[in-house]
Amino acid sequence: MALLASLAGCGAEAPPPLPAITVDPDRVAVAGISSGAIMAGQVHFAWSDRLRGAALLAGPPYGCAGGSLETALGPCIEAKPYLPDPLRLAERVRERAATGQLAPLSGLAGDMVYVLHGRDDATVAPALAASVAGVYQALSDEAGGLRVEIDTDRAFPHLLPTLDRGVDCTLGGEPWLGRCGFDAAGTMMARLFGEAAGGAPAEAAGELRRFDQAPFALPGLDPSMAETGYLYLPPDCAAGAACGVLVAFHGCQQNADKVGETFVRDAGFNRWADVHRVAVLYPQVRSSYLPLNPKACWDWWGYTGEAYDTRDGAQLRWLAAALTALGAPMP
């Protein structure tokens, strides 16, 4: 899955609206793989004052591309000819936080950041995990302290590891889920929401709902989102209980138009969502050639505009509107 499309059979009927639920505002977090990982990092820095943390799998560090596709495809993926400097990238976060383009650094205080990267990843260099974590570590003292965990000793390629879903873990490839005997989704959610008593059920018991993504695009901004997104609601959340929210960002070529509902059903988040009482929002990007994004990657180099990795970015503003409608207001 390079860092850079199903639903056609659903017919012309528009997907239903995103429902409003009762959200516990202290239990909202983000996670993602590959381009979804750096998108999760962008969202975390933008609204760390509203989020409790981020789980980042196999992605580059925040701000790495600097608006350049050439840089994105070079050092930000290959860690060549140089490894991105986390101190320089942290300074970019400081500057943007000071001007309100990102959340105040104090919003990071107490947050959990879990950085996971398989040592057999031949697509995104495993060495980048140090830069991803390093940006947060460089800001920790100013922020008031945060928890950063780096997990890079596991043998898996560029995919999201599962216990028993997806392709052979040693081979990798589409749909970028692999039978690795490691429940990455469960580990991510434990880091973000705490260790759960007992394990997760073999199958999720809640509802996976489709929703219309179009209403959350602001006038004059094209966030390059697909028509349909997904929301998983555990039984308790559907019944009205106060629940946390996890936004789970797919990777490139892992959107529903490309792999169907494989990621939103089989990544493993839904089973653990039942245990943690957390709704899971699965937003979906569309592939396009104008702007150039044929693999339906999240925007981490600027195809939606110069402000892509700030609070003013088209995809970040889309997400803020969607989360607000769901019941987790973002500024």
N, C-alpha and C positions, 0 to 999 in steps of 0.2 A: 504494500500500500504506500505509494509515494505521497509525500506531504502535499502535494499540489491538489443512462446514468446509470412483482412491482405493482406501481399503483394504477397503471393505465387501465387495468381491468375493472377498476371501481366505477367506471362509467362517468357520466356527466354530473351526477348528483354531488353537490358541494358537501364537504365534510361538516359535521356539526360544530357548534362553537365550543370554545374551551370553557369547562365549567368552573365556577368559583367554589373553593373548598375552605375549610377552617384551617389556617396555617399557624403553626407555632413559629413566631418570627426568630426565635433563638436557635432554630434547627433547620437552617437553609444552607446548602452547600453545593459545590460544583465538582464535576469529574469529567474526564475526557481522555481519549486515546488519539495519538498522532496529532493531526491538525486540531482535533477536538481537545487535546491536552493543552495546547497553547491558547486555544480559545477559552478554556476554563481558567487559565492563568490570567488572561486579559480581563475576564469578567470578575475574577477575584480581586485584582488590583483596582478595578473600577468601582466595586461596591463591597470592599472588605468590611466597611462599617455596617453592612447588612448581612454578611455571610460568616459562617463559622469555620470555613476552610476549603481546601481544594485537594483533589487526588488527581495526579498528573502522570499519565502513562505514555512513555515513548514520544515526547514532544520536545521542541526547542524551547529556549528560555524567552521570557517576556521581552518584547521589543527587539528581538534579534535581527529581523529583516530590515528594520528601519525604512520600510516603504519600498524596498527593492526586491523584485522577484529574483534577480541574479544572486543577491546575497542570501535570500531564502533557500535557493537551490544549492548554494555552495556551503559556506561554513555553518549555516543554521541547520543543515541536514547531515553533512559529511564531517563536520568539525575540522575541515581542511579548507584553505591552507592554515587556518588558525582556529582555536577553540574560542567561542564567543566569551568576552570578558564580563563576568558577572558584576564587577565593580562599576564598569562603565554603564551597564544596563540598569543597575540599581540607581545610579545618578539620574538616569532618565525618569525613573519612577518618582524620585524625589522632586524633580522639577515639575512634573505633571501633577503630582499631588499638591504642590504648593500653589498651582494655578487653578485647581479645581477640576482638571481634566480626569484625574483619578481620585479615589477616596483619600482622605487624610491618612498618613502613615499610622496614626493611632488606631485606625480601624483594623489593622493586622494584629493588634495585641491579643494574645491568647489563642490565635487561630492555629489549626492543624494543617500542615502541608505535607502530603505523602507523595514522594517522587519515586515512581516505579519504572524500571527499564530492563528488559531482558538482555542478558549478555550476548545472545546470539542474534541480535537485531542487525541485519545487513542493510536496512533501509534508512534508519535514523541512528546515527552513531551513539552507542551507549555512553560514550564520554560526555555527551551533552547533559546527562543527568546532573553532573557536578555543577554545570552552569545554571541549570534550572533552579537547583537548590541554593546555589551561591547567591543569586539575586535576593532571595528571601533572607538568607543568613546575613547578608550585608546590611539589611534594613532592620534586623531584629532588635537591636538595642534602642534605636530611635523609636521604634514602634511600641516599645514596652514589653518586648519578649513574645516570641511565637515558637511553636514546635515544628521542627522540620525533620522528617525521616526520609532517608535515601535507601532504597531497596534495589540493588543492582546485581545481586549474586545468583539470581535464578536463571536457569537455562531455558529460554524460549525466544523465538524470533519476533518479528514485527507484527504482533497481534495481541488481542486481549485473551489471556489464559483463562480457561474454564476447567471444571472438573471433567466434564464428559460431553461437551457440545462443540461443534465446529469441526475443523479439519485436523489431520494428524499434526501434533504440535511440532514435530521435527521438520515437517515440510512447509507449513505456513501457507499463506495465500488466502484468496477470497473464501469466506466472507470476513476474514481477519479475526475470527474467533478460533481458538485451538484447544483440543483436548490435551491439556498439559498436566492434569492432576493437581492444579492449583486454582483455587477459587479467588481470582483477583477481585471480582466485584464484591465478594463478601469481605475481603481484607480491606478494600477501600472504604466500605461503609462502616466497618468496625473502627477504622481510624477517624472517620468523620463524625460518627454518631455514638461511639462507645461500643465496647464489647457486649454482645447480646447473650443473654442466658439461654443456653442450648443452641442447637443448630437451626438452619433454615429448612423449611419443607422441601421435598423433592420437586414439587411444582408450585408455582405461584397460585394463590387462591383468589386474587382480586381481579379487577377489570382492566384490560388494555383498551383504551379509547382513542379513536382518531379525532383530531380537531382541526378546524380551519385556521391556518396560520396567517392568512391575508390581512385580517383586521388590525394586526399589530405593527404593520409597516407605517412609519410616519410619512406624511405628505412630503414629496420631494426627495425622499430617500428610498433607494431600492436595496433592501438587505439581501437580495438574491436567495430568498427562502423558497422552499417547495410549497405546493398547495396545502399539503397535509402534514401535521405533526402528530405526535403520540403522547398520551398521558397514561401512566399506570397508577391505579388507585387500589391500595390494599383494602380489604373489607371494612376495617375500622374507619379509614379515611372516607370511603364512599358513604358510610353511615353517619358522618358528621363529626367524628372525633377530631380534635386538634392534632394535626400531623406536621411533621417536617417535610421539606422538599429537597430532592436532589435533582439538579439539572445534569443530564448525562449526554455529552456531546460525542457523536459518532466521528470516526476518522474519515479520511478521503476514501472514496469508492465503497463506503460502508453505509451510505444513505439508503433509505427505503426504495427509492427508484432503482437502485443498483442491486441490492441484496434482499429486497422484500422486507419482511418483518423479522428477519433473523437476528439482527442486533437488538431490537427493542424487545424481543421475546427471550432470546437465548443467552444474552451476555451475563446473566446471573443477578442483575440488580433487583429484579422484581421479587424473587424469592426472599431476599433479605429485606426488601422494603416491607413485606408483611411483618417480619420480626421487629424491625425498628420503628414501625408505624411512620413510614416516609413515602410520600407520593413521588413518583419519578417522571420528570418532564423530559421528553426526547424530541427536541427541535430538529428540523430537517432542512439542510441546504439543498438547493437545486444545482445541477451541472449546467454550464453554459460556455459558449465560446466568445460571447460579448456581454459582459466582461469575460476575460479568459480564465475559466475555472472548470475545465472539462471533467475533472474528477470529483466535483462537489466537495471541495475542501472548505473548511471554515476560513474566514478571511484573516490571515496573519501577515499579509504583505501589501495590502492596500487596494484590492480590486473593487472594493465598494466605496473608496474615497480615502483621503489623507488622514482622516480622524479615526480610522478603522479600529485602533486599539485603545481608544479612550471612551469616556462616557458619551461622547458625541458620535461615535461610530454607528453606522447604519444597523449592523447586526446586534450591537450591544443595546441600542435604543429599542430595537425590536424585542429583545429579550426582557428589557425592563418593563415594556408595556405588557408582554405576555405574563410575566410573573405578577405584576400588579393586578391583572385581571384574575389570575388564579387565586390571589389572596395573600401574596408576599410582596407588598409595595416596595418599589425601588425608586430612588429620587429621580 
